[in-house]
Amino acid sequence: MKKIIVLGAGLVGKAIALDLATSFDVTSVDLNEEALHDLQAQGIKTQRIDLSDRALLTQVIKPFDLVVGAVPGAMGFQTAKTIIEAGKNMVDISFFPEDPFLLDDLAKKNNVTIVTDCGVAPGMGNIILGYHNQRMEITDYECLVGGLPVVREWPYEYKAVFSPMDVIEEYIRPARYVQNKTVVIKEALSDPELVHFDEVGTLESWNSDGLRSLIKTMPNIPNMIEKTLRYPGCIEYLRVLRETGFFSYAEVEVKGVKVRPIDVTAKLLFPKWKLKPGEEEFTVMRIRISGNENGRAKTYQYNLLDRTDKTGTLSMARTTGYTCTAAAHLVANNTFNRKGICPPEYLGEAEEHFHFIVKYLKDRNVQYRVNV
């Protein structure tokens, strides 16, 4: 049986480890002893290590056939580089801010496959676009996506499944989209629009930097945009915090002590954003792909509405984690073996890979409904 190591035992990392353990020999590693204890109780092998220690990480991954990365974004790029230098294949969901293609030459030199950004969006959205880009001339791509609590609680009406620092990054990182084959850069939280979703109601969309690798790998598509969804009104709070400087990385002095405002903000916000035991959430996504297929105008619309399941596994952990584990199957079994940095759109290009991932998710009750 092939051996897989999962770096990070957070809410998504936990779902990844448990799912992969049905087919592989899995070990989960993290510094958080409480998170590891929860996995141990469910039969997963664990090791407590500091993942920022590159020398230790290189030693720990030696016996494994595949590495899955589920660390906070701030650690992601350096972690991926360490994995590549160790000559190991990897599937990653850390969504680090750096350009992953900076590691492409190194990955090819070390003859490894590194699948990046393999979550829900970026992730499954890229896979769907990669599939259709091989089969039609696309003119427009739009992805609207968000993960939200079922119960709206003042003031933020939001709960975080990822690291709070990664969530804050969405609110400060400039958003890039493509219009008439030109890359447009706007501040995050810009251009809010109200959008109705069946079974959910009205949500607010705003510009976020979710296209990522697609800007480089899909230069043929003239119009592409990704927007994040929240309950209406919540972004005004975030704009106020951002403009006041609460999300700043620049140190300020307070009573003789230098602190980064973003560290204080994350510390204060995390309790507000933490899901309570038994609290449920959902993931909603709508993808529209328009263009010409076999000489005819055609639009494909993919709709996802996924909720916390009966086992209590959170929707965002399932929709993100199971896309990752589907890819892990393809890489571990050498079904997908392209070398270098491989964003998820590369996974979607081959018919058999695309349908494997869609079926894998459907078997776990993550269903994308398609309208043509």
N, C-alpha and C positions, 0 to 999 in steps of 0.2 A: 504494500500500500504506500502511495506517495505521501511525503510529509510536507505539510504547509505550516508556516509560522505567520501569525497575525500580529502585527505591531499596533498596539492600542486596544484597550478593552473598554472603551466608552460604549454608549448606547448602540452605535452603529457597529463598532468593532465586535461587540458581544454577539449581535445578530449574525454577523459574518462568520465568526468562529463556530457558533452552534450549527449553522447551515452547512458549512464545509465539513463538519465532523461526521455528517451522515455518509460521506464518501471518501474522506481522507483522514490521515493521522494528523491531527491539528494540535498546535501549541499556541497559546495566547500569551503575549508578554506586555507588561505595563509596569509603571512605578506605583500605581494606585492599588494598594493591597486589598481594599474593599471590593473593587471591581473584579479583581482576580479571584477572590474568595467566592463571589457569586457564580463565576464560571466553573470553578472547582466543584461546587455543589452540584453542577449539572454534568459532571464527568469530563470536563475539558482539562487537559494538561496545561499548566501555567508556569511562568517564570517571572519573578519580579526583578526588573532591571531598569536602569536609567537609559532610555532610548536616545538621549542626547550624547551619550558616551560612544563615539564612533568606533573606537577600538574594541570596546565590549560588544557592540552590536555586530561588528564584523565576525567576531568569534561565535556569537550566539547563533547566527544564521547559517553557519557552515554545514550542519547536517541536513538542511532542508532543500527540497526540490523547488519550492516556490515561496516567495514572500508576498504577503498582502499588507499594504500600508493603510492604516487608519489613524494617523497621528494628526495633531493640530496643524493647520496650514503653515504656521511659522517654522515648523520643523521639517516640513515636507520635502523641500528641495534638497537640503543637505542629507536627509535620510535616503532619498532616491539615489543621490550620488554615491553614498556609501554602499548601497545594494549593488549598483552597477559595477563599482570598483571591486566588489567581492565576486563578481561574475554570476550573479543570481538573477533569474527572471522575477518580474514583479507586476502585480496589479495594484493600483493605488487610488485612494479616494481623498487624499489630503487637501486637494485644491489649493496648492501653494501659489503665492502671487507671482513668482518668477516664471519666465518663459521656459517650459519644459524642453523645448528644442535646443536650448543651450547645452543639454546633456546628450543630444542625439549622436554626435560623433563618438563620444565616449562609450555610449551603449553599443553602437555598431562595432567599435574596436574590440569591445569585450564580448561580442556575439550574444547579446542578451535581448530579450523582449521585455519592454517596459510599457505597460498599458496605464496611461494617466487619466485622471478626471473621470473615473469609471463609476459614477453614481447615478442619480436620476437626472439632474440638469445642473451642470454638465454631466453627461453620461448617456442615459438612454435617449435623450433628445438627439445627441450626436449620432448615435447608432442608427436611429430612424432616418435621419437626414443622409447619412452615408449610404444607406440602402437605396433610397430614392434617387440620390445624385448619380448613381450608376445606371439608372433605368429611365431617366427623363431629364429634360432641360429645365432646370428649376429657375424661376424668376424671383420667388418670394419665400422666405422662411420666417415664421414667427413662433416663439415659444413663450408661453405665460405659465409660471409655476410658483407654487408656494406651499409651505407646510404650516398649518395653523391649529391652535387648540379648538376643540369643539365648544368649550365654554369661554365666552369672551369676558376677560377680567380686566377692569380698569387698573392702571392707565394704558398699558401697552398692548393689551389684547393679543399677546404673542408669547410663545414659549419656545425655548431653544433646545434642540436635540444635539447640536454640535457645540464645540467650544465657543464660549461667549465672545472671545476675541475674533474668531472666524466670522461670527454673525456681524459684529461691528464692522469688520472689513467690507462687508457688502454695502454698508451705509457710507463709506468714505472712499472706496476705490473708484476712480473714474470709470464710467460706463462707456463701452465702445459698441457701436452697431454699424452696419453697412447700409448705405443709401446710395443708389445709383453707382454702385461699385466704388464708392468713396467711404473710407472709414471716418465716422463721426464720433467725436469724444464729448461727452457731457458729464456733469457731476451726477453721482448716484442720487437716487430719490427724485430725479427730474421727470418732467412730462407725465404727471399722474393722470390716469384714466380710470373711470369706473367701468367694470366689466361684469356681466351677469353670468353665473354658472348654475345650471340646473342642480337641484338638491343641496346647493350651498348658499345661493343668493348673490348679492352684489359684493364684489371685492374691488380693491384698488390696486392697479398695476403701476409700476414705476421702473425707470431705467436702471439696470444693474449690469455688471460685467460678466455675463454668463456665456457669451459666445466663445470666448477664450481661443482655443486652437482653431476653431472654424474660420476665423478671420484669415488665417494663414493657409489652411488646407482646402478651403472652398472659394478661391478667388473668382470662379466662374459664376457665382450666384450674386446678382446685383443688389438684392435687398435681403438683409438678415437682421433680426433683432430678438433679444431675450429680455423679458421683463419679470420682475418678482411681484408676487401677490401678497397683500396683507388686508386685514379688515380696514374699511374706510376710516380715515382720520388718524390712524396711528403714525403715519409718516410725518405729521406735523410736529409731534413730540421729538422725533428723531432729528428733524431739521434744526429744531431749537437747540438740542443738545450739541449737534455737530457745529453749528455756527457759533455757539458759546465757547467751544474749545474742549468740550468733555471727551471728544474722540481723538484728541491730539496726542502724537507720540513725543512732541517736544517737551522737555522737562520744564517744570515751573518750581519755584521755591516756596515752600509753605513752612513758616516758623523755623527757617534754617535747614529744612530737609528738602532735597530735590526729588520730585516725583513726576512720573508721566501721567497726565490726566486720564489717558485711556486705561491704565492699570486700575486706577481708583474707580472709574466708571464701570469697568468689567466686574470688579469686586462687588459693587453696589447693585448692578443690574442682574447678575446671575441668580440671586435668590428670587427676584421678581419673575425671571424667565424660566425658572426650574419647574418642570412638571411635577405635580403632587402625585403621591401613590394612587394608582387607579384612574388618574386623569387621562382622558383620551384626546387624540388629535387626528388630523387627516392631511393627506397630500392631494392637491389638485393641480392638474397640468393639462394645457391645451396646446397642441402643436398643429400649425397649418403650413402645408407645403404646396405651393402652386407653381404651375409651369405647363410645359407641353410634353405630352407622352404619346408617341406614335402619331404625331401630327395633330393631336387634339388637345385642347385646353383642359387641364384637370387639376383639381385641388384635393389633397388628402388631409383629413383632420383626425388627429389622434387625441382621444380624451381619456384621462386617468382621474378617477376619484377613488382613493384608497384610504381605509380607516384602520385604526388600531385593531389588531385581530383578537380573537377570543383567548389567546395565550397571554395577551398583554404586551406583545411585541409591537412597538410603536410603528406607525405607518412610514415615517421618514426613515427609520432604521431598516424597514423591509424594502421599500422602493429603492433606496440607495444601496443597501447591503446586498440584496439579491441580484441586482445588476452586476455588482462587483463579483459575487460568487459565481454567477453564470460565466463571466469572463475568465475567472480563475480556473474553471473546468476546462475551457478551451485552451488556455495556456498550459496548464499542468499536464493535459493529455496530448500536448503537441499538435492539437488541431489548428490552432492559430499560432504561427511561429515566425511571423515577420520580425525582423531584427531592428533595433533602434527604439526611439521614442514613438509610441503608437497611441495617439489619442483615440477615443472610442469610435469616431467615425470610420476608422480603418476596420474595426470589427464588423461594422454593418455592411461593408461592401459585398461580401460573399453571401449568396443566398442561404447556404446551409448554416452559416454562423448567425445570421440575422434571425432565421426561424428557430434555431436552437435557443437563443436568448429569449425570444418572445414566448416560446413554449415553457421554458424554464421558469419564467416569471408567472405565467398563467397557472402552472402546476402549484405555485405557492400563493395563488389567489391575488396576484398583482396583474390586473387585466387592463390592457390598452384597447379601447374600442375604436374602431376605424370607420369613418364615414368618407365616402368618395363622392 
